[in-house]
């Protein structure tokens, strides 16, 4: 039998529940498309995590503040600028963040709270009744963003969204603060900005609003752009993220079986493989709504990271020229969910928060451990047909670093794609 080279970027196995062939994704390893050792690419371990600092609690959100050239991170009940505390944040759930020239805003507990750079804290509320300006039913804040000189936020449970005043960001616009995404009667799930548009994400549509340029008192400042509307919705408030000069999102079950899409010119392009869609389909709508998406870039890897209750999935756009390339991140030697979240480039390193402990970490490219605990890497090969043949030799090309610990490699074989034999070291 001739020598066969087996790719490890994506293995093939069989689901024991329905006997369907599925992809076995690399665990804690990234595919790198680069010609080396007579191969079209290789797999490298995902960077390890080293402890950076102790904080008040688990990570709840992060944003790079361009006005202050600093990273603002919410951990536990505190807002951090870099590694120093700058304010208290109520609640314990996920928060939305945005920033302007004078303040860092956090959407928490149904309020838009502005942490001004002079040390004061303001909460967005209506103008005083004796001011003569319009009084709005502001309701509860669900998601926030910022475009040009105004904060914008969506009202929970409705199709309304609001903008702040140009002169006083702690109040709605004096004359034209409220707008509606009328194609989303069940309410705006999330809000964001893309180029010069406000983007409203619903459960079945995604609407775009652009500035009208009107200067007349009481005239609408934003108008919907129907040509850009997308007939897909998002699964949850944080199931979206800017990615590849657009937005990537997990679709809402209201528009069919959930998948992962990228928006482009009023259309959506799926990037999820069949196996990824099977994983998404294993979650209920409420579980999917708790998902968090973020993007990360290093060493020419363009990564889209999806944090789900039981999985952390990574899509690598730089390795997906011949089809979507995904991998799985894990913590520990079993099936524990990957613990790091809220990656951001800070200084000359990538920092992250934590889902389990009150710490922040930083990615280290010379290790693969997480907080000094060893991690496993798992790779699968395709199934090959070798009837009436013997495999005399199996060679695995590795490129290990220099360390004081000898790592072990185990190999296991399967004949049906379901049950694997005893591991051979």
C-alpha positions as CSV (number, residue, x, y, z in Angstrom):
1,X,0.0,0.0,0.0
2,X,1.5,3.4,-0.9
3,X,2.3,6.1,1.6
4,X,-0.8,8.2,2.4
5,X,-0.7,11.6,3.9
6,X,-3.6,12.3,6.3
7,X,-4.7,15.8,6.9
8,X,-5.5,16.7,10.5
9,X,-7.3,20.1,9.9
10,X,-10.6,18.3,10.1
11,X,-11.3,14.7,11.0
12,X,-14.3,12.6,10.2
13,X,-16.3,10.4,12.5
14,X,-19.8,9.1,13.1
15,X,-22.5,10.3,15.5
16,X,-23.5,7.3,17.5
17,X,-27.0,8.7,18.0
18,X,-28.0,8.8,14.3
19,X,-25.1,7.2,12.5
20,X,-24.5,10.4,10.5
21,X,-21.0,11.3,9.5
22,X,-19.8,14.4,11.2
23,X,-16.6,16.6,11.4
24,X,-14.3,16.1,14.3
25,X,-12.8,19.5,14.9
26,X,-9.3,20.2,16.3
27,X,-9.3,20.9,20.0
28,X,-7.1,23.8,21.2
29,X,-5.3,24.0,17.9
30,X,-5.4,26.4,15.0
31,X,-4.8,25.5,11.4
32,X,-2.2,27.6,9.7
33,X,-2.1,27.6,5.8
34,X,1.6,27.7,5.1
35,X,3.7,25.5,2.9
36,X,6.0,23.5,5.2
37,X,7.5,19.9,5.2
38,X,5.8,19.0,1.9
39,X,2.4,19.9,3.4
40,X,0.0,22.8,2.6
41,X,-0.2,23.8,6.3
42,X,0.3,22.8,9.9
43,X,-1.5,23.1,13.2
44,X,-0.3,25.2,16.1
45,X,-1.5,25.2,19.6
46,X,-3.8,28.0,20.7
47,X,-1.8,30.4,22.9
48,X,-1.8,29.7,26.6
49,X,-3.0,32.1,29.4
50,X,-0.9,33.6,32.2
51,X,-2.3,35.5,35.1
52,X,-2.2,39.3,34.8
53,X,-4.0,40.7,37.8
54,X,-6.6,40.1,40.4
55,X,-10.0,41.8,39.9
56,X,-13.4,42.2,41.6
57,X,-15.1,39.3,39.8
58,X,-15.7,37.5,36.6
59,X,-15.5,39.3,33.2
60,X,-18.7,41.0,32.1
61,X,-17.6,43.1,29.1
62,X,-14.7,45.0,27.6
63,X,-14.0,47.8,25.1
64,X,-11.1,49.8,23.8
65,X,-11.6,53.4,24.6
66,X,-10.1,55.5,21.8
67,X,-10.6,58.8,23.5
68,X,-8.5,57.6,26.5
69,X,-6.3,55.2,24.6
70,X,-7.0,52.6,27.3
71,X,-9.0,49.4,27.7
72,X,-12.1,49.6,29.9
73,X,-13.2,46.3,31.4
74,X,-16.1,45.4,33.7
75,X,-15.2,42.7,36.1
76,X,-17.6,41.8,39.0
77,X,-18.9,45.1,40.4
78,X,-16.1,47.3,39.2
79,X,-15.2,49.2,36.0
80,X,-11.5,49.1,35.3
81,X,-9.4,51.4,33.1
82,X,-6.4,49.3,32.4
83,X,-5.7,47.7,35.8
84,X,-7.1,50.6,38.0
85,X,-10.6,50.9,39.3
86,X,-12.6,53.9,38.0
87,X,-16.2,53.1,39.1
88,X,-18.8,50.8,40.5
89,X,-21.1,48.8,38.2
90,X,-24.3,47.3,39.5
91,X,-25.6,43.8,38.7
92,X,-23.8,40.6,37.8
93,X,-24.8,39.9,34.2
94,X,-23.3,40.8,30.8
95,X,-23.1,44.5,30.0
96,X,-23.0,46.6,26.8
97,X,-20.3,49.3,26.4
98,X,-19.7,52.4,24.3
99,X,-17.6,55.5,24.7
100,X,-17.4,59.1,23.6
101,X,-15.2,62.2,24.0
102,X,-16.3,62.8,27.5
103,X,-17.5,59.5,29.0
104,X,-17.4,55.8,29.0
105,X,-20.9,54.4,28.9
106,X,-22.1,51.0,30.3
107,X,-25.6,49.6,29.7
108,X,-26.5,47.8,32.9
109,X,-29.6,46.9,34.9
110,X,-31.8,48.6,32.3
111,X,-29.9,52.0,32.5
112,X,-27.3,53.8,30.4
113,X,-24.7,54.9,32.9
114,X,-22.0,57.4,31.8
115,X,-18.7,57.3,33.7
116,X,-17.3,60.7,32.8
117,X,-13.5,61.2,32.5
118,X,-13.7,63.9,35.2
119,X,-14.8,61.4,37.7
120,X,-18.5,62.1,37.9
121,X,-21.2,59.5,37.0
122,X,-24.4,60.2,35.3
123,X,-27.4,58.1,34.3
124,X,-29.4,59.0,31.1
125,X,-32.8,60.3,32.1
126,X,-35.5,62.7,30.7
127,X,-35.1,66.4,30.7
128,X,-36.6,68.2,33.7
129,X,-40.3,68.7,33.2
130,X,-39.9,72.5,33.4
131,X,-37.4,72.6,30.6
132,X,-40.1,72.4,28.0
133,X,-38.5,69.6,26.1
134,X,-40.2,66.4,25.1
135,X,-40.7,63.8,27.8
136,X,-40.1,60.2,26.6
137,X,-41.1,56.8,27.9
138,X,-37.4,55.6,28.1
139,X,-38.2,52.2,29.6
140,X,-35.4,49.8,30.2
141,X,-32.1,49.9,28.2
142,X,-31.2,46.6,26.5
143,X,-28.2,47.4,24.3
144,X,-26.1,50.5,23.6
145,X,-23.8,51.9,20.9
146,X,-22.5,55.2,19.7
147,X,-22.4,57.0,16.4
148,X,-20.7,60.3,15.8
149,X,-21.5,62.5,18.8
150,X,-24.4,60.6,20.3
151,X,-25.1,57.5,22.3
152,X,-27.9,55.3,21.0
153,X,-29.7,52.6,22.9
154,X,-32.6,50.2,22.3
155,X,-35.6,50.0,24.6
156,X,-36.1,46.5,25.9
157,X,-39.3,44.7,24.7
158,X,-40.1,47.3,22.1
159,X,-39.1,48.3,18.5
160,X,-38.0,51.7,19.7
161,X,-34.5,53.1,20.0
162,X,-33.2,56.5,21.3
163,X,-30.3,58.9,20.8
164,X,-28.8,61.3,23.3
165,X,-28.6,65.0,23.0
166,X,-25.5,66.6,21.3
167,X,-24.9,69.1,24.1
168,X,-25.8,67.0,27.2
169,X,-25.3,63.3,26.8
170,X,-27.2,62.5,30.0
171,X,-30.5,63.3,28.4
172,X,-32.3,62.2,25.2
173,X,-32.2,64.5,22.2
174,X,-34.4,67.6,22.8
175,X,-36.6,67.3,19.8
176,X,-36.1,64.0,17.9
177,X,-34.8,61.3,20.2
178,X,-37.1,58.3,19.5
179,X,-37.1,56.1,16.4
180,X,-38.6,52.7,15.5
181,X,-37.5,49.6,13.7
182,X,-41.0,48.8,12.4
183,X,-40.0,45.4,10.9
184,X,-39.3,44.2,14.4
185,X,-42.6,44.1,16.3
186,X,-41.3,41.7,18.9
187,X,-38.6,44.1,19.9
188,X,-35.0,45.1,19.1
189,X,-32.7,42.5,20.5
190,X,-29.4,44.3,19.9
191,X,-28.1,47.6,18.4
192,X,-24.7,48.5,16.9
193,X,-23.0,50.7,14.3
194,X,-21.6,49.9,10.9
195,X,-19.8,52.7,9.0
196,X,-22.2,55.6,9.3
197,X,-25.3,53.5,10.0
198,X,-27.2,52.6,13.2
199,X,-27.9,48.8,13.0
200,X,-30.9,47.4,14.8
201,X,-30.9,43.6,15.2
202,X,-34.3,41.9,15.7
203,X,-35.3,38.2,15.8
204,X,-36.3,38.1,12.1
205,X,-34.7,41.2,10.4
206,X,-31.7,43.5,10.7
207,X,-32.5,47.1,9.9
208,X,-30.1,50.0,9.0
209,X,-30.7,53.7,9.8
210,X,-28.7,56.6,8.3
211,X,-28.5,60.2,9.1
212,X,-30.8,62.5,7.2
213,X,-28.8,65.7,7.6
214,X,-31.9,67.6,8.7
215,X,-31.4,70.7,10.8
216,X,-35.0,71.7,11.3
217,X,-36.3,71.5,14.9
218,X,-38.4,68.4,15.3
219,X,-37.3,66.8,12.0
220,X,-36.2,63.2,12.0
221,X,-32.4,62.8,12.3
222,X,-32.4,59.2,11.2
223,X,-34.2,57.3,8.4
224,X,-34.4,53.6,7.6
225,X,-32.5,52.2,4.6
226,X,-34.7,49.4,3.3
227,X,-32.2,48.4,0.6
228,X,-29.8,47.2,3.3
229,X,-32.3,45.2,5.4
230,X,-31.4,41.6,6.0
231,X,-34.1,38.9,6.4
232,X,-32.3,37.2,9.3
233,X,-32.3,37.9,13.0
234,X,-29.9,37.3,15.9
235,X,-30.3,34.8,18.7
236,X,-29.4,37.1,21.6
237,X,-28.1,40.6,22.5
238,X,-24.5,39.5,22.4
239,X,-24.8,37.0,19.5
240,X,-23.3,39.5,17.1
241,X,-19.9,41.1,16.7
242,X,-18.0,43.3,14.1
243,X,-16.0,40.9,11.9
244,X,-14.3,41.3,8.5
245,X,-15.6,44.8,8.0
246,X,-19.1,43.8,8.6
247,X,-21.1,41.8,11.3
248,X,-21.1,38.2,12.1
249,X,-24.0,36.8,14.1
250,X,-25.8,33.6,15.2
251,X,-29.2,33.6,13.6
252,X,-32.4,33.4,15.5
253,X,-34.5,30.2,15.5
254,X,-37.4,32.4,14.3
255,X,-35.9,32.3,10.8
256,X,-35.1,28.6,10.7
257,X,-32.4,26.3,12.1
258,X,-29.7,28.5,13.7
259,X,-26.5,29.0,11.9
260,X,-23.6,31.5,11.8
261,X,-23.7,34.2,9.1
262,X,-21.7,37.3,7.9
263,X,-23.6,40.3,6.5
264,X,-22.5,41.7,3.2
265,X,-24.3,44.4,1.1
266,X,-27.8,43.5,2.3
267,X,-27.2,39.8,2.1
268,X,-26.0,37.1,4.5
269,X,-23.4,34.4,3.8
270,X,-23.3,31.3,6.0
271,X,-19.9,30.3,7.4
272,X,-21.0,27.4,9.6
273,X,-20.3,23.9,8.6
274,X,-22.9,21.1,9.0
275,X,-21.3,20.0,12.3
276,X,-21.4,23.5,13.7
277,X,-25.1,23.8,12.8
278,X,-25.6,20.5,14.6
279,X,-24.0,21.9,17.7
280,X,-26.1,25.1,17.5
281,X,-29.2,23.0,17.1
282,X,-28.5,21.1,20.3
283,X,-29.2,24.4,22.2
284,X,-32.6,25.7,23.1
285,X,-33.5,29.3,22.0
286,X,-33.0,30.5,25.6
287,X,-29.6,28.9,25.8
288,X,-28.5,30.4,22.4
289,X,-29.6,33.8,23.6
290,X,-26.9,33.6,26.3
291,X,-24.2,33.2,23.7
292,X,-21.4,35.8,23.4
293,X,-19.4,36.5,20.2
294,X,-16.2,38.3,19.8
295,X,-13.4,38.7,17.2
296,X,-9.7,38.4,17.7
297,X,-6.7,38.8,15.4
298,X,-3.1,37.7,15.9
299,X,-0.3,36.4,13.6
300,X,-2.5,36.7,10.5
301,X,-5.3,34.6,12.1
302,X,-8.7,36.3,11.8
303,X,-10.7,34.6,14.5
304,X,-14.4,34.7,15.3
305,X,-14.9,33.3,18.8
306,X,-18.4,32.0,19.9
307,X,-18.9,31.4,23.6
308,X,-21.9,29.1,24.2
309,X,-23.0,27.5,27.5
310,X,-21.3,24.2,26.7
311,X,-19.0,25.0,23.8
312,X,-16.5,27.6,22.6
313,X,-16.2,27.5,18.8
314,X,-13.6,29.4,16.8
315,X,-13.9,30.3,13.1
316,X,-10.6,31.2,11.3
317,X,-11.3,33.3,8.2
318,X,-7.6,33.2,7.2
319,X,-7.7,29.4,6.8
320,X,-11.1,29.1,5.2
321,X,-10.2,29.6,1.5
322,X,-11.2,26.0,0.8
323,X,-14.1,25.8,3.1
324,X,-15.0,27.0,6.6
325,X,-12.3,26.1,9.1
326,X,-13.4,25.7,12.7
327,X,-11.9,24.5,15.9
328,X,-13.0,24.0,19.5
329,X,-11.4,25.5,22.6
330,X,-11.5,23.7,26.0
331,X,-10.2,24.0,29.5
332,X,-8.8,21.0,31.3
333,X,-8.5,17.4,30.3
334,X,-12.2,16.7,29.9
335,X,-15.0,18.7,28.4
336,X,-14.9,21.8,30.5
337,X,-15.9,25.1,28.7
338,X,-13.0,27.4,27.7
339,X,-12.6,29.8,30.6
340,X,-11.2,33.0,28.9
341,X,-13.4,35.6,27.4
342,X,-13.3,39.3,26.3
343,X,-10.0,39.3,24.4
344,X,-8.6,42.6,23.5
345,X,-5.2,43.9,22.3
346,X,-3.8,46.1,25.1
347,X,-0.3,47.6,24.8
348,X,1.7,44.9,23.1
349,X,-0.2,41.9,24.4
350,X,-3.7,40.3,24.2
351,X,-5.5,40.5,27.5
352,X,-8.6,38.6,28.6
353,X,-11.1,38.2,31.4
354,X,-12.2,35.0,33.0
355,X,-15.5,33.1,33.3
356,X,-14.6,31.2,36.5
357,X,-12.4,33.3,38.7
358,X,-11.8,36.9,39.7
359,X,-8.7,37.4,37.5
360,X,-7.6,38.8,34.2
361,X,-5.0,37.0,32.0
362,X,-2.9,37.6,29.0
363,X,-2.2,35.3,26.1
364,X,1.3,33.8,25.9
365,X,2.5,32.3,22.7
366,X,5.3,30.3,24.2
367,X,3.0,28.2,26.4
368,X,-0.2,26.3,25.9
369,X,-1.1,26.0,29.6
370,X,-3.9,28.0,31.2
371,X,-3.0,29.6,34.5
372,X,-0.1,27.1,34.9
373,X,-2.5,24.1,34.4
374,X,-1.7,21.8,31.5
375,X,-4.2,21.4,28.6
376,X,-4.8,18.8,26.1
377,X,-4.8,19.0,22.3
378,X,-6.9,16.6,20.2
379,X,-6.7,16.0,16.5
380,X,-8.6,13.6,14.3
381,X,-7.8,12.3,10.8
382,X,-10.3,11.4,8.0
383,X,-11.5,7.9,7.7
384,X,-9.5,5.9,5.2
385,X,-10.6,2.6,3.5
386,X,-7.9,0.0,4.1
387,X,-9.6,-3.4,3.6
388,X,-7.3,-6.4,3.6
389,X,-4.3,-4.1,4.3
390,X,-1.8,-3.7,7.1
391,X,-0.6,-0.3,8.4
392,X,3.1,-1.0,9.0
393,X,4.1,2.5,10.1
394,X,2.4,5.6,11.3
395,X,4.5,8.8,11.5
396,X,3.3,12.0,13.1
397,X,5.3,15.2,12.3
398,X,5.6,17.4,15.4
399,X,7.5,20.5,16.1
400,X,7.9,20.9,19.9
401,X,9.4,23.8,21.7
402,X,12.1,23.7,24.4
403,X,10.7,23.1,27.9
404,X,11.5,21.2,31.1
405,X,8.5,18.9,30.7
406,X,8.1,16.0,28.4
407,X,4.7,16.0,26.9
408,X,3.1,12.7,25.8
409,X,1.3,11.9,22.5
410,X,-1.3,9.1,22.4
411,X,-2.7,7.6,19.3
412,X,-6.0,5.7,19.1
413,X,-7.6,4.0,16.1
414,X,-11.2,3.4,15.2
415,X,-12.9,1.1,12.6
416,X,-16.4,2.5,12.7
417,X,-15.8,6.2,13.5
418,X,-17.6,5.8,16.9
419,X,-15.6,3.7,19.2
420,X,-11.8,4.2,19.6
421,X,-9.4,1.6,20.8
422,X,-6.8,1.7,23.5
423,X,-4.5,4.7,23.4
424,X,-0.9,3.9,22.3
425,X,1.8,6.2,23.6
